[in-house]
Amino acid sequence: MTARFLTLEILILKCRIFDIEFKNPVFLASGTFEYGLIYRNVTNRAGAICTKGITARPRGGNPPPRIFETACGLINSVGLENPGVDVFCKETLPRMQRLKTRIFVNVAGFTIDEFVEIVGKIGPRVDGFELNVSCPNVDMGGVSFGRDPDVCAEVVARVRAVTKLPLIVKLTANFCDPLVVARRCVEAGADGISLINTLHGMAFDLKKREVLIQGGLSGPAIKPFALYCVHRLKDIDVPIIGVGGIMSGADAYEFLLAGASAVEIGSAILRDPFSPLRIIKELKRYTG
Ligand SMILES: Cc1cc2nc3c(=O)[nH]c(=O)nc-3n(C[C@H](O)[C@H](O)[C@H](O)COP(=O)(O)O)c2cc1C
């Protein structure tokens, strides 16, 4: 697989979403590729990168264990470890701006005011925002916001007032109907919906007879459900970005068939950081 061949593959998959041109519809999912600064050759060939969730204040994250492998997937309990919006703007963002891909900042507020604060501080220096109202590993905000259509609509409306950039809302499917939440988000001004975030999951330590980890389940185990959720939103009038268990071009194409305009690759990256390049190449076989 030569670099030139890959470039050609990518050119053919070019697409336009939110009135922005993307090299291809394969994006890097939040939390699985940090800020895209390490494997730059992968970042620069992806359609976009969604950053790790950025909070208003720095966060050390949850105590270990943070990752646990399950049958066909993994449970993570990272707990939104990140440097906070101020350090992100000062140190990380200037480096990210040199990347040759679209940048979406994943915004993780614990209150509605924090969503507004984070988006306001980042301003127009990125291509758009992915509002994370769906993290299952934190006590406040996260899924408790994401399953309440009124709260989600308010988050979108308040953030809409401070930015003209594309606003994608990243939904949960944990104990709620994402279609109901998506409709309200679109009415409130969302430009797109990404789904799904991780599902609730847990594992026990059999010797100690206690909970070993409780967090978000991701990977191939959740793919059929994620696909169902994307398809459920097929009549929603904004672009849908499909996420959940995509490991191959065939998986990605299934999400496009279900109605997604683009996909995000998450857990596959943890197994192989070069997997997005393989997925882009494989996807071409189906769309060419
Ligand atoms: C280690 C890890 C960290 C994650 N961190 C975030 C995050 O900060 N913000 C977010 O919206 N989603 C986060 N996610 C969820 C992924 O972006 C994605 O929605 C989910 O893992 C499902 O896709 P996958 O099955 O391809 O991994 C994280 C997932 C993993 C595995």
Ligand as a Chemical Component Dictionary entry (heavy atoms), coordinates in Angstrom:
data_LIG
# 
_chem_comp.id                   LIG 
_chem_comp.type                 NON-POLYMER 
_chem_comp.pdbx_formal_charge   0 
_chem_comp.three_letter_code    LIG 
# 
loop_
_chem_comp_atom.comp_id 
_chem_comp_atom.atom_id 
_chem_comp_atom.alt_atom_id 
_chem_comp_atom.type_symbol 
_chem_comp_atom.charge 
_chem_comp_atom.model_Cartn_x 
_chem_comp_atom.model_Cartn_y 
_chem_comp_atom.model_Cartn_z 
_chem_comp_atom.pdbx_ordinal 
LIG C1  C1  C 0 -10.971 5.159  25.705 1  
LIG C2  C2  C 0 -12.152 5.901  25.164 2  
LIG C3  C3  C 0 -12.313 7.257  25.453 3  
LIG C4  C4  C 0 -13.412 7.956  24.953 4  
LIG N1  N1  N 0 -13.551 9.301  25.224 5  
LIG C5  C5  C 0 -14.602 10.011 24.697 6  
LIG C6  C6  C 0 -14.722 11.408 24.915 7  
LIG O1  O1  O 0 -13.880 12.057 25.547 8  
LIG N2  N2  N 0 -15.809 12.055 24.366 9  
LIG C7  C7  C 0 -16.760 11.368 23.627 10 
LIG O2  O2  O 0 -17.732 11.986 23.167 11 
LIG N3  N3  N 0 -16.640 10.049 23.392 12 
LIG C8  C8  C 0 -15.601 9.353  23.905 13 
LIG N4  N4  N 0 -15.481 8.016  23.663 14 
LIG C9  C9  C 0 -16.512 7.332  22.857 15 
LIG C10 C10 C 0 -16.060 7.141  21.396 16 
LIG O3  O3  O 0 -15.795 8.376  20.766 17 
LIG C11 C11 C 0 -17.136 6.363  20.606 18 
LIG O4  O4  O 0 -18.343 7.095  20.589 19 
LIG C12 C12 C 0 -17.431 4.998  21.219 20 
LIG O5  O5  O 0 -16.244 4.384  21.692 21 
LIG C13 C13 C 0 -18.115 4.051  20.216 22 
LIG O6  O6  O 0 -17.296 3.848  19.080 23 
LIG P1  P1  P 0 -16.320 2.565  18.934 24 
LIG O7  O7  O 0 -17.149 1.358  19.261 25 
LIG O8  O8  O 0 -15.850 2.625  17.513 26 
LIG O9  O9  O 0 -15.219 2.752  19.929 27 
LIG C14 C14 C 0 -14.385 7.285  24.160 28 
LIG C15 C15 C 0 -14.217 5.930  23.872 29 
LIG C16 C16 C 0 -13.116 5.237  24.350 30 
LIG C17 C17 C 0 -12.970 3.772  24.013 31 
# 
loop_
_chem_comp_bond.comp_id 
_chem_comp_bond.atom_id_1 
_chem_comp_bond.atom_id_2 
_chem_comp_bond.value_order 
_chem_comp_bond.pdbx_ordinal 
LIG C1  C2  SING 1  
LIG C2  C3  SING 2  
LIG C2  C16 DOUB 3  
LIG C3  C4  DOUB 4  
LIG C4  N1  SING 5  
LIG C4  C14 SING 6  
LIG N1  C5  DOUB 7  
LIG C5  C6  SING 8  
LIG C5  C8  SING 9  
LIG C6  O1  DOUB 10 
LIG C6  N2  SING 11 
LIG N2  C7  SING 12 
LIG C7  O2  DOUB 13 
LIG C7  N3  SING 14 
LIG N3  C8  DOUB 15 
LIG C8  N4  SING 16 
LIG N4  C9  SING 17 
LIG N4  C14 SING 18 
LIG C9  C10 SING 19 
LIG C10 O3  SING 20 
LIG C10 C11 SING 21 
LIG C11 O4  SING 22 
LIG C11 C12 SING 23 
LIG C12 O5  SING 24 
LIG C12 C13 SING 25 
LIG C13 O6  SING 26 
LIG O6  P1  SING 27 
LIG P1  O7  DOUB 28 
LIG P1  O8  SING 29 
LIG P1  O9  SING 30 
LIG C14 C15 DOUB 31 
LIG C15 C16 SING 32 
LIG C16 C17 SING 33 
# 
